[in-house]
Amino acid sequence: QVQVVESGGGLVQPGGSLRLSCAASVTSSEMSAMGWYRQSPGKQRQRVAVIGTAYHTDIPDFVKGRFTISRDNAKNTVYLQMNALTPDDTAVYYCNFHNVQNPNLNYWGQGIQVTVSS
């Protein structure tokens, strides 16, 4: 059974930074696109950042310039560096690994809380 484990969340003041990490017990992580999503109470889950197998990234405008996604295939790990955080970034952040050749191999972490507050 594949395990996907996020870490690095917590409480941070506005303007601060956090780095989330997510490790998955998948084989051949180089075949996985990796991504971060978030969900706030009463809102739909939204995509925050995705990195493909060729290391190209897709970051929506509402976090572009503040959030950076990276990956380390040797460690089966994806990272999300979040800078200049605002209270609007408060959410549960979820990590996703999905195999680009086999859509059945799609895995989610349990989510990690990020709270931006003074």
C-alpha positions as a Markdown table, in Angstrom:
| # | Residue | x | y | z |
|---|---|---|---|---|
| 1 | Gln | 0.0 | 0.0 | 0.0 |
| 2 | Val | 1.4 | 3.4 | -1.0 |
| 3 | Gln | 1.8 | 5.9 | 1.8 |
| 4 | Val | 1.9 | 9.6 | 1.1 |
| 5 | Val | 3.0 | 11.7 | 4.1 |
| 6 | Glu | 3.1 | 15.5 | 4.3 |
| 7 | Ser | 5.2 | 17.5 | 6.8 |
| 8 | Gly | 6.2 | 21.1 | 7.5 |
| 9 | Gly | 2.8 | 22.7 | 8.2 |
| 10 | Gly | 1.9 | 24.8 | 11.2 |
| 11 | Leu | 1.3 | 28.3 | 12.3 |
| 12 | Val | 3.1 | 31.2 | 10.8 |
| 13 | Gln | 2.6 | 35.0 | 10.9 |
| 14 | Pro | 1.6 | 37.0 | 7.9 |
| 15 | Gly | 4.5 | 37.7 | 5.6 |
| 16 | Gly | 6.3 | 34.5 | 6.9 |
| 17 | Ser | 7.4 | 31.4 | 5.0 |
| 18 | Leu | 6.9 | 27.7 | 5.3 |
| 19 | Arg | 8.3 | 24.7 | 3.4 |
| 20 | Leu | 6.0 | 21.7 | 3.0 |
| 21 | Ser | 7.5 | 18.3 | 2.1 |
| 22 | Cys | 5.7 | 15.2 | 0.9 |
| 23 | Ala | 7.2 | 11.8 | 0.6 |
| 24 | Ala | 5.5 | 8.9 | -1.1 |
| 25 | Ser | 6.4 | 5.2 | -1.1 |
| 26 | Val | 5.9 | 4.8 | -4.8 |
| 27 | Thr | 8.2 | 3.0 | -7.2 |
| 28 | Ser | 9.5 | 4.9 | -10.2 |
| 29 | Ser | 8.6 | 8.4 | -8.8 |
| 30 | Glu | 10.1 | 9.8 | -12.0 |
| 31 | Met | 7.0 | 8.6 | -13.7 |
| 32 | Ser | 4.7 | 10.6 | -11.4 |
| 33 | Ala | 3.5 | 14.1 | -11.7 |
| 34 | Met | 3.4 | 15.7 | -8.3 |
| 35 | Gly | 1.2 | 18.4 | -7.0 |
| 36 | Trp | -0.1 | 20.4 | -4.1 |
| 37 | Tyr | -3.7 | 21.4 | -3.5 |
| 38 | Arg | -5.4 | 23.1 | -0.7 |
| 39 | Gln | -8.9 | 23.4 | 0.8 |
| 40 | Ser | -10.4 | 25.9 | 3.2 |
| 41 | Pro | -13.6 | 25.4 | 5.1 |
| 42 | Gly | -16.6 | 25.9 | 2.9 |
| 43 | Lys | -14.5 | 26.1 | -0.3 |
| 44 | Gln | -13.6 | 23.7 | -3.0 |
| 45 | Arg | -10.2 | 22.1 | -3.2 |
| 46 | Gln | -7.9 | 24.2 | -5.4 |
| 47 | Arg | -4.7 | 23.4 | -7.2 |
| 48 | Val | -1.7 | 25.3 | -5.8 |
| 49 | Ala | 1.2 | 23.9 | -7.8 |
| 50 | Val | 2.1 | 21.0 | -10.0 |
| 51 | Ile | 5.4 | 19.7 | -11.3 |
| 52 | Gly | 5.6 | 17.3 | -14.2 |
| 53 | Thr | 7.9 | 14.5 | -14.9 |
| 54 | Ala | 10.1 | 16.8 | -17.0 |
| 55 | Tyr | 10.2 | 19.3 | -14.1 |
| 56 | His | 8.0 | 21.8 | -15.8 |
| 57 | Thr | 5.8 | 23.6 | -13.3 |
| 58 | Asp | 2.3 | 25.0 | -13.4 |
| 59 | Ile | 1.5 | 27.5 | -10.7 |
| 60 | Pro | -1.8 | 29.6 | -10.7 |
| 61 | Asp | -1.7 | 33.3 | -10.6 |
| 62 | Phe | -3.0 | 33.6 | -7.1 |
| 63 | Val | 0.3 | 32.1 | -5.7 |
| 64 | Lys | 2.7 | 32.8 | -8.5 |
| 65 | Gly | 5.7 | 34.6 | -7.4 |
| 66 | Arg | 5.2 | 33.5 | -3.8 |
| 67 | Phe | 5.1 | 29.7 | -4.0 |
| 68 | Thr | 7.6 | 27.4 | -5.6 |
| 69 | Ile | 7.3 | 23.7 | -6.2 |
| 70 | Ser | 10.3 | 21.3 | -6.6 |
| 71 | Arg | 10.9 | 17.6 | -6.6 |
| 72 | Asp | 13.6 | 15.1 | -5.7 |
| 73 | Asn | 13.0 | 11.8 | -7.5 |
| 74 | Ala | 15.8 | 10.0 | -5.6 |
| 75 | Lys | 13.8 | 10.8 | -2.4 |
| 76 | Asn | 10.3 | 10.3 | -3.8 |
| 77 | Thr | 9.6 | 13.7 | -2.4 |
| 78 | Val | 7.9 | 16.9 | -3.6 |
| 79 | Tyr | 8.3 | 20.3 | -1.9 |
| 80 | Leu | 6.3 | 23.5 | -1.7 |
| 81 | Gln | 8.1 | 26.6 | -0.6 |
| 82 | Met | 5.6 | 29.3 | 0.4 |
| 83 | Asn | 6.7 | 32.8 | 1.0 |
| 84 | Ala | 4.9 | 36.1 | 1.8 |
| 85 | Leu | 2.1 | 34.1 | 3.3 |
| 86 | Thr | -1.2 | 35.8 | 4.0 |
| 87 | Pro | -4.3 | 34.8 | 6.0 |
| 88 | Asp | -5.9 | 33.8 | 2.7 |
| 89 | Asp | -3.3 | 31.0 | 2.4 |
| 90 | Thr | -4.8 | 29.3 | 5.5 |
| 91 | Ala | -6.0 | 25.9 | 4.5 |
| 92 | Val | -5.4 | 22.2 | 4.7 |
| 93 | Tyr | -2.7 | 21.4 | 2.1 |
| 94 | Tyr | -2.8 | 18.1 | 0.3 |
| 95 | Cys | 0.0 | 16.4 | -1.7 |
| 96 | Asn | -0.7 | 14.3 | -4.8 |
| 97 | Phe | 1.3 | 11.8 | -6.8 |
| 98 | His | -0.1 | 10.4 | -10.0 |
| 99 | Asn | 1.6 | 8.2 | -12.5 |
| 100 | Val | 1.4 | 9.8 | -16.0 |
| 101 | Gln | 1.2 | 6.4 | -17.7 |
| 102 | Asn | -1.3 | 4.7 | -15.4 |
| 103 | Pro | -4.1 | 6.9 | -14.1 |
| 104 | Asn | -5.1 | 4.2 | -11.6 |
| 105 | Leu | -1.9 | 5.0 | -9.7 |
| 106 | Asn | -3.1 | 8.2 | -8.1 |
| 107 | Tyr | -2.3 | 8.9 | -4.5 |
| 108 | Trp | -3.2 | 11.6 | -2.0 |
| 109 | Gly | -1.7 | 12.5 | 1.4 |
| 110 | Gln | -3.9 | 13.0 | 4.4 |
| 111 | Gly | -3.5 | 16.7 | 4.4 |
| 112 | Ile | -1.6 | 19.1 | 6.6 |
| 113 | Gln | -2.8 | 22.3 | 8.2 |
| 114 | Val | -1.2 | 25.6 | 7.4 |
| 115 | Thr | -2.5 | 28.6 | 9.4 |
| 116 | Val | -1.4 | 32.1 | 8.7 |
| 117 | Ser | -2.3 | 34.4 | 11.6 |
| 118 | Ser | -0.8 | 37.0 | 13.9 |
